[in-house]
Every structure is written in C-alpha cells, then in structure tokens.
Amino acid sequence: MTVLAEDRTPQTLRDDSLLTVDGLALRVRISARRRRFALTVEADAALTLHAPEGRLASDAEDFIRAHRAWLMSKRALREQARPLNPSKRLIEGEIFRYLGRTYRLAILGEASENDRVRLVAGRMVMSRELAEDTARGRAALIDWYCRTGHAWVTGRLQPWAARMSVPEPAVDVRDLGSRWGTYRSEEAGRGPGRMSLGWPLFQLPMHLIDYVIAHELAHARIPGHNAYFWRLVRQALPEYKESRMELDDLGRRMWMGEVV
C-alpha cells in the first residue's frame, strides 16, 4: 500500500481572490509597488488585504491573525457608522452585492452588448458611457439585478413550492419600493398565482432569499399573518425567526437604488 504525501506546495496570493482566515473573508488586492501587507475595512465593513506581488498565503494568514483584534474593532466601528440604505457612486471600485457576496464595479471604455451591466471575472462591469449618465447607469444596474435575480429564483422556486404543497407560481423581479416580496392569487382561486420579488432582495445571502420565498409561498394558502400562517412558515423553515431577524438587520443596510 502506497501512502501519498500531502501536497504542501506554498500557495501564492492571487489578485482579486477571496482569502478566508478563521471565519474572516478578505478580498485580496495585489500591487507591484507595495512592500508590506496592509488591511482596510471598507465603508460597507467588507475587509481588504493589500499585498505585494509574490507573497505567500500562509504569510498573509499570519499577518491577519496578528491584527485580528484591530480588524474586529474597526469593523465594529464601521458597522455602527454605516448609513442605512447607503447611496452608490458609479465609479471604479464601488462595491455592489449579489447573493451575499461583494463585487467591485469596473468601468470599461467601450460599450458592452446592448450596453448592459455584466458580471465578468468577479467584477461588475459597466461601460463608461453608462457610468457617466447617472440615470441610465442606475437603470442598467437595476435591470441587471432583475435579470439575474429572475434567472436565479426560477430554479429555486419549484422545490420550495413542493415543500409547502402549493402550486408553483409565476414569478417576476421588479421594483417593489420597500417591500421584499408580494404574492397575488389568481381571481376566483384558479391558477397558481404570481409572486413578485423586489430586485434589492438579491443583494442578500441565499438563505434570506429562501426565507422571503417561503414567506410569500405561505400566502398562497393563507392571506394574512395569523398564527396559522407562521405555523406553515415554520414547518417549511424551522429557523424562520432567526432569518426574519437577520433580514430586518441586513435589509436596512442594503442599497435600494440611490445613486449620487
């Protein structure tokens, strides 16, 4: 019997990769001009590791662990000071969220196909023409959330409908103001009904989107929010109370479309 040695080849840091150290996720930024590691707590409390070229991931992990207390204190301050429903700027490096992950905006000189926003190699890409026109740029971003959100939820809906023993409804993603979702039954109770989800919802982690889906599907059977309604939600999602509290907290911090 042959036992293979574990591969211990040192791993070099890569630009724009995600490095997770003891539960902390940091976006890596490599610079040829940098000589030392540095840490940044971004405005939205995301963490960034700045590193020279060619440095090992193990060295970065040691540096992060040595400065964990500083990171946590600065992040706590950022969380306290972070504005509710912050506005965004259409500039290089602005942070946008999708399914709980952060993506930086990249501004390209040439227009893309149909001049739409795209997600390319971990960056949210927009043409300079769109970025310089605030109204069009905002509309293009919201259109992207609507398109990608609809594509994502289409494959997510059927298992939840089956779990809750309700017909799978038609679904759309659009601007619902401050609401995360709505459910409308078909007239006379015929047909599967229609679920609408607000585009800002798709900035949140997937388990919170699942909570909103389960919540709205419960309305296919019970219109209001009485005890029977919450019992149905609990049957499908036993941890619904924790999800509801997390949604209340994170939801207040999501971008709702304001561009400055």
PyMOL commands that set and color helices and strands:
alter all, ss='L'
color gray80, all
select helices_A, chain A and resi 57-66+68-81+113-115+128-131+134-163+187-189+199-203+206-218+227-236+240-251
alter helices_A, ss='H'
color red, helices_A
select strands_A, chain A and resi 18-21+24-31+38-41+47-52+95-98+101-108+118-120+123-127+170-174+181-184+194-198
alter strands_A, ss='S'
color yellow, strands_A
deselect
rebuild
show_as cartoon
